[in-house]
Amino acid sequence: MKFRLVLAVTVLALSGGCATNSEVREQPAELQTFEEKIEVRRIWSARLGGSSERLRLGLSPATDGARIYAGSYEGQAAAFDAETGRRIWNVQTNLPLSAGPTYGNGALAFGTTDGDLIVLDSETGEERWRRAVGAEVLAAPAIANDILALRSVDGRLRGYSVIDGRELWSVEQSVPALTMRGNTAPAISEGVVVTGFDNGRLSSYELDSGDPMWEIIVAVPSGRTELERLIDVSAGLKVVGGDVFAVGYHGRALAISLQNGLIIWQQEFSSYSGLGVDLNSVYITDEYSEVVALDKAIGTPRWRQDGLRLRDVTAPSPYGNTIVVGDFEGYLHWLDPSDGSFIARERLANRPIYGTPLVVGANLFAQAEDGTLSAYTLQIQEVELEPEDNPA
């Protein structure tokens, strides 16, 4: 069996790349005080299981619009009312959950560190089926049209029937000897499934058959050492309005046409955390945890926020007229999308936040590594109106 070394990204970030033991290592940025411009209110909080021991799992809440679904490494899965936090159901799967959940077609899907795929009924939490996939799963599955797409760490992307768990198709890419820990969660749109691979390639396939459509090289190995030659598309990607937005480690940030794979724009970039997209911008957390905004239409840089440097920041999540990221000390940071300035901060937990915050309607949901799940909303500021000089 081919030996493969998987690196945790915090090791790379805190070591400053290839610094020697005699060099002074750069420390994570200290949080600075600022004048908060918006009021954030926590509306409910819950706990699921215990700590996952900094395993950098792909666990992050999901929704059907009315409920919030979440899971823990200790095997607990639960559903909550999105508005009140009332626990609707709670089950113990007795599996080391490592990715998901994903909601679709009344189903809830998780992957595990032991290489299992398990699907629950979203209404009751009862198990529908499970399948052994043969490799750890660190990326949430994707579900559409009764097909579940699953990416595993062995370089495979598989399609399964949501109804009975039958494997419908499978594709495979090569896996380098040295990779980042984590995988790109597949995205499905317009009958196409897109995902990134550890060999620096971004590929799309027909959802029904797994037949290849197009493939783009996001990153090419360069340098003398294995560390310098490390490439990976282990960050998240987004499909918005018929375009794919993606970023790779030691590679590029790109906007691509979903249907034909034509590159709309590209910028040299390196990220293992991922990106978020709103109407005007693409927001990326780079390899040093600096948050950068690019123009969505042409890819030109708009601003850079370096106040979170080396704080192991999550992918940005557009929320209302703000951008939200989490960090390794359990803080959530709200940024102004026009210039990247800090406008609010809340501490979710004393443990890292690895998953991208989830936005559902007017609320934002985030889960920390210790299993703390919390919901936040932006407090509306009441404005006192001046009386009219000449009331009607």
C-alpha positions in Angstrom: 0.0 0.0 0.0 1.3 3.4 -0.9 2.3 5.5 2.1 0.7 9.0 2.2 1.5 11.7 4.6 -1.3 14.1 5.6 -0.4 17.5 7.0 -2.6 19.5 9.4 -2.7 23.0 8.2 -2.0 24.6 11.5 1.5 23.0 11.5 2.3 24.7 8.2 0.9 28.0 9.2 2.5 28.3 12.6 5.9 27.1 11.3 5.9 29.8 8.7 6.3 27.4 5.8 9.9 25.9 5.9 11.3 27.8 9.0 14.1 26.0 10.8 14.2 25.4 14.6 16.6 28.2 15.1 14.4 30.8 13.4 11.7 32.8 15.3 8.3 31.5 14.4 5.6 34.0 13.7 2.8 33.8 16.2 -0.9 34.2 15.5 -2.1 37.7 15.5 -3.4 39.1 18.8 -7.0 40.3 18.6 -7.2 44.1 18.7 -10.1 46.1 20.2 -12.3 48.1 17.9 -15.6 50.0 17.9 -18.4 47.5 17.2 -20.8 48.9 14.6 -23.5 46.2 14.8 -25.1 44.4 17.6 -25.0 40.6 17.5 -27.2 38.5 19.7 -26.9 34.8 20.5 -30.5 33.4 20.4 -29.8 29.8 21.4 -27.0 27.3 22.1 -26.7 23.5 22.4 -24.0 20.8 22.9 -23.4 17.7 20.9 -20.8 15.3 22.3 -17.3 16.2 23.3 -14.1 17.4 21.6 -12.8 15.8 18.4 -9.2 16.3 19.6 -8.2 18.8 16.8 -8.8 16.2 14.1 -9.9 18.9 11.6 -13.1 17.1 10.8 -15.7 18.1 8.2 -18.5 18.5 10.7 -20.7 21.6 10.2 -24.4 22.2 10.6 -26.9 21.8 7.7 -30.5 22.9 7.2 -33.7 22.2 5.4 -34.8 25.8 6.0 -36.8 25.0 9.2 -34.5 22.7 11.1 -30.8 22.7 11.9 -29.0 19.3 11.7 -25.6 18.6 13.3 -23.4 15.8 14.4 -20.4 15.1 16.7 -17.3 12.9 16.4 -18.7 10.8 19.3 -21.5 9.7 17.0 -24.4 11.9 18.2 -26.7 13.3 15.5 -29.5 15.8 16.3 -32.1 18.0 14.8 -33.1 21.4 16.2 -35.8 24.0 15.5 -33.9 26.7 13.7 -35.7 29.6 15.5 -35.9 28.3 19.1 -33.2 25.7 19.4 -35.6 23.1 20.6 -34.1 19.6 20.2 -36.5 17.7 17.9 -34.7 14.4 17.9 -31.4 13.0 19.0 -29.8 9.7 18.1 -26.5 7.9 18.8 -25.1 6.3 15.6 -22.1 4.7 17.5 -19.9 5.8 14.6 -17.0 8.3 14.6 -18.7 11.0 12.5 -16.3 13.1 10.6 -18.1 14.9 7.8 -21.6 16.3 7.3 -24.4 16.3 7.8 -25.8 17.1 4.3 -29.6 17.4 3.9 -31.5 16.5 0.7 -34.6 14.6 -0.4 -35.6 14.0 3.2 -32.3 12.4 4.0 -29.4 13.3 6.2 -25.9 12.0 5.3 -22.7 11.7 7.3 -19.3 10.3 6.6 -17.0 8.7 9.2 -13.3 8.3 10.0 -13.7 4.6 9.6 -14.8 4.9 6.0 -18.6 4.6 6.4 -21.4 6.5 4.8 -24.6 6.6 6.8 -27.9 8.1 5.8 -30.6 9.0 8.4 -34.3 10.0 7.9 -34.4 13.7 8.5 -37.8 13.6 10.1 -37.0 11.0 12.8 -33.3 10.4 12.8 -33.8 6.7 12.1 -31.1 5.0 10.0 -32.1 4.4 6.4 -28.9 2.7 5.3 -25.1 2.6 5.6 -22.3 1.7 3.3 -18.6 1.0 3.7 -16.6 3.2 1.3 -13.1 2.0 2.3 -11.6 5.4 3.2 -12.0 8.2 5.6 -14.5 10.9 4.7 -13.6 14.5 5.5 -15.9 16.3 3.2 -19.7 16.6 3.5 -21.6 14.7 0.7 -23.8 16.5 -1.8 -27.4 15.4 -2.6 -29.7 16.2 -5.5 -32.1 14.3 -7.8 -32.0 11.3 -5.5 -28.3 10.9 -6.0 -25.7 11.4 -3.3 -22.1 12.4 -4.3 -19.4 11.4 -1.8 -15.7 12.4 -1.8 -13.3 10.3 0.2 -9.6 10.7 1.1 -8.5 8.0 -1.4 -9.1 10.3 -4.3 -12.5 8.8 -5.2 -15.8 10.5 -6.0 -18.8 8.2 -5.9 -22.5 8.5 -6.7 -25.0 6.6 -4.6 -28.8 6.2 -4.7 -30.3 8.2 -1.8 -33.2 5.7 -1.7 -31.3 2.4 -1.1 -27.6 3.2 -1.1 -26.7 1.4 -4.3 -23.4 2.6 -5.8 -24.2 4.1 -9.2 -20.8 5.2 -10.4 -17.3 5.9 -9.2 -14.4 8.0 -10.5 -10.8 8.2 -9.2 -7.9 10.7 -9.3 -4.3 10.1 -8.2 -3.3 11.1 -4.7 0.1 12.6 -4.0 2.3 11.2 -1.3 2.0 14.5 0.7 -1.4 16.1 1.1 -3.3 18.6 3.3 -5.8 17.2 5.7 -9.3 17.7 4.3 -11.1 17.4 1.1 -13.3 19.6 -1.1 -17.0 18.9 -0.6 -18.6 18.2 -3.9 -21.2 20.7 -5.3 -24.1 19.9 -7.5 -25.9 22.2 -9.9 -27.8 21.8 -13.1 -27.2 18.0 -13.2 -23.4 18.5 -12.8 -21.2 17.6 -9.8 -18.0 19.4 -9.3 -15.2 18.7 -6.8 -11.5 19.3 -6.2 -8.7 16.7 -5.8 -5.4 16.4 -3.9 -3.5 16.4 -7.1 -4.5 20.0 -7.8 -7.3 19.3 -10.3 -10.8 20.6 -10.4 -13.2 18.2 -12.2 -16.8 18.1 -13.2 -19.0 15.0 -14.0 -22.5 14.3 -15.1 -24.5 13.6 -11.9 -26.5 10.7 -13.4 -23.7 8.7 -14.9 -20.4 10.0 -13.5 -19.2 10.7 -17.1 -16.4 13.4 -17.1 -17.3 16.8 -18.5 -14.3 19.1 -18.0 -11.1 19.2 -15.9 -8.9 22.2 -14.9 -5.4 22.1 -13.3 -5.7 24.6 -10.4 -2.2 24.1 -9.1 1.1 22.6 -10.5 3.9 21.3 -8.2 7.0 23.4 -8.1 10.0 23.6 -5.8 12.8 21.3 -4.6 11.1 19.7 -1.5 7.9 17.7 -1.0 6.6 20.5 1.2 7.3 23.2 -1.5 5.7 21.0 -4.1 2.6 20.4 -2.0 -0.6 21.2 -4.0 -4.2 20.5 -3.1 -7.7 21.6 -3.8 -8.9 20.8 -0.3 -10.8 24.1 0.2 -14.4 24.6 -0.5 -15.8 25.6 -3.8 -19.1 27.4 -4.7 -21.4 27.2 -7.6 -23.3 30.4 -8.1 -25.5 31.4 -11.0 -23.9 29.0 -13.5 -20.3 29.8 -12.4 -17.9 27.8 -10.3 -15.6 29.6 -7.9 -12.7 27.6 -6.5 -9.3 28.0 -5.0 -6.3 25.7 -4.4 -3.3 25.5 -2.1 -0.1 26.8 -3.9 -2.4 27.4 -6.9 -5.0 29.8 -8.2 -8.4 31.3 -7.5 -10.7 30.9 -10.5 -14.1 31.6 -11.8 -15.2 28.9 -14.3 -18.3 28.4 -16.4 -20.1 25.3 -15.0 -21.3 23.9 -18.3 -18.2 24.2 -20.5 -15.2 24.7 -18.1 -14.1 28.0 -19.6 -12.0 30.1 -17.3 -13.7 33.5 -16.7 -10.9 34.9 -14.6 -8.0 33.7 -12.4 -5.6 35.0 -9.8 -2.5 33.5 -8.2 -3.6 32.4 -4.8 -3.0 29.9 -2.0 -5.7 28.7 0.4 -6.7 25.6 2.3 -9.7 27.2 4.1 -12.0 28.1 1.2 -14.2 30.9 0.0 -17.6 32.6 0.1 -19.5 34.5 -2.6 -22.1 37.2 -2.6 -23.5 39.5 -5.3 -20.4 41.6 -5.7 -17.4 39.7 -4.4 -15.6 36.5 -3.8 -14.1 36.3 -0.3 -11.1 34.0 0.3 -9.2 33.0 3.4 -5.6 32.6 2.2 -2.9 30.2 3.5 -1.9 32.8 6.2 -5.6 33.3 7.4 -5.7 36.8 5.9 -9.2 37.4 4.4 -9.2 38.8 0.9 -12.0 40.2 -1.3 -11.9 39.8 -5.1 -14.3 41.4 -7.6 -16.8 38.7 -8.5 -16.9 39.7 -12.2 -13.3 40.1 -13.0 -11.3 38.8 -10.1 -9.3 41.9 -9.2 -8.5 42.4 -5.5 -10.7 44.8 -3.5 -9.3 44.6 0.0 -7.2 42.5 2.4 -7.8 42.0 6.2 -4.6 40.9 8.0 -5.9 41.3 11.5 -6.5 37.5 11.8 -3.2 36.3 10.4 -2.3 32.8 11.4 -5.4 32.3 13.4 -6.5 29.3 11.4 -9.6 31.1 10.0 -12.5 29.4 8.4 -13.9 30.1 4.9 -15.8 33.4 4.9 -19.6 33.3 5.0 -21.7 36.2 3.6 -24.4 37.1 6.2 -26.7 40.0 5.6 -24.5 43.0 4.9 -21.5 41.3 6.7 -18.9 38.6 6.2 -18.4 36.1 9.1 -15.4 33.9 9.8 -14.4 31.7 12.8 -11.0 31.1 14.3 -8.8 28.7 16.3 -9.8 30.2 19.7 -13.5 29.9 19.1 -14.2 33.5 18.1 -16.6 34.6 15.3 -15.6 37.8 13.5 -18.0 40.0 11.5 -16.3 42.0 8.7 -17.6 44.9 6.6 -17.8 43.6 3.0 -17.0 47.0 1.6 -13.5 47.3 3.2 -12.9 44.3 5.4 -12.9 46.3 8.7 -14.0 44.6 11.9 -17.6 45.4 12.9 -18.4 42.8 15.6 -17.0 39.8 17.5 -18.5 37.0 19.6 -16.9 34.0 21.3 -18.7 30.8 20.5 -16.6 28.4 22.6 -13.0 27.9 23.9 -12.2 25.5 21.1 -11.5 26.0 17.4 -14.2 26.6 14.8 -13.3 24.6 11.7 -16.6 24.6 9.7 -17.9 27.5 7.7 -20.7 29.3 9.5 -24.2 28.5 8.1 -26.7 31.2 7.1 -30.4 30.4 7.3 -32.7 33.4 6.7 -31.9 36.1 9.2 -29.8 33.9 11.5 -26.3 32.5 11.5 -25.3 29.1 12.9 -21.8 27.9 13.8 -20.3 24.8 15.5 -17.1 24.6 17.5 -14.8 21.6 17.8 -16.1 20.8 21.3 -19.6 20.2 19.9 -21.0 23.6 20.9 -23.7 24.7 18.3 -25.0 28.3 18.5 -27.4 30.5 16.6 -26.9 34.3 16.2 -28.9 37.1 14.8 -28.2 40.8 14.0 -30.0 43.0 16.5 -32.0 45.7 14.7 -31.1 49.1 15.9 -34.2 51.2 16.7 -34.0 54.7 15.2 -35.9 57.6 16.8 -37.5 59.7 14.1 -37.6 63.5 14.4 -41.2 64.9 14.4 -42.2 66.5 11.1 -42.3 70.2 11.0 -45.6 70.3 9.2 -47.5 67.1 9.9 -50.2 66.2 7.5 
